[in-house]
């Protein structure tokens, strides 16, 4: 009985810790592109909680981040 309780507690702790770690990761491009239009606009980018200047990341100035521009934002976040 004690072994079962210990196992259940350990499994629960592992699940919770995995959820916390995953929550700290920025969303992948496909998730950040909430409306699935192929680009991450300023509103969608703000929802990612990445502390970056959207205008500077939008290299082509079209008002959306493409996959390469978004990847650059993630790279800067890691530095």
C-alpha positions in Angstrom: 0.0 0.0 0.0 2.8 2.5 0.9 4.6 1.6 -2.3 1.5 2.4 -4.4 1.0 5.7 -2.6 4.6 6.6 -3.2 4.3 5.7 -6.9 1.2 7.7 -7.4 2.7 10.7 -5.6 5.9 10.5 -7.8 3.9 10.1 -11.0 1.8 13.2 -10.1 4.9 15.2 -9.3 6.4 14.3 -12.6 3.3 15.3 -14.5 3.0 18.6 -12.8 6.7 19.4 -13.3 6.5 18.6 -17.0 3.5 21.0 -17.3 5.4 23.8 -15.6 8.4 23.4 -17.8 6.3 23.3 -21.0 4.5 26.5 -20.0 7.8 28.3 -19.9 8.6 27.5 -23.5 7.4 30.0 -26.2 4.8 28.7 -28.6 5.8 27.2 -31.9 5.0 29.3 -35.0 1.9 27.3 -35.8 0.5 27.9 -32.3 1.4 31.6 -32.3 -0.3 32.0 -35.7 -3.8 31.8 -34.0 -5.8 32.6 -37.2 -3.6 30.3 -39.4 -3.0 32.9 -42.0 0.7 32.0 -42.4 2.0 34.9 -40.3 2.1 36.1 -36.7 0.7 39.6 -36.5 1.4 42.1 -33.6 -1.6 41.0 -31.6 -0.7 37.3 -31.9 2.9 38.1 -31.1 1.9 40.0 -27.9 0.1 36.9 -26.8 3.4 34.9 -26.8 4.7 37.1 -24.0 8.1 37.4 -25.7 9.7 40.6 -24.7 10.8 41.7 -28.1 10.2 44.7 -30.4 7.8 43.4 -33.0 8.6 46.2 -35.5 12.3 45.3 -35.4 11.6 41.6 -35.9 9.3 42.3 -38.9 12.2 42.7 -41.4 10.0 43.0 -44.5 7.6 45.5 -42.8 4.5 43.7 -43.9 3.0 43.7 -40.4 3.4 39.9 -39.9 6.3 37.7 -38.8 7.0 34.8 -41.2 8.5 31.6 -39.9 12.1 32.9 -40.3 11.3 36.2 -38.6 9.5 34.4 -35.7 12.4 31.9 -35.4 14.8 34.9 -35.0 12.6 36.2 -32.2 12.9 32.8 -30.4 16.7 32.8 -30.9 17.0 36.3 -29.3 14.8 35.1 -26.4 17.3 32.3 -25.7 20.3 34.6 -25.6 
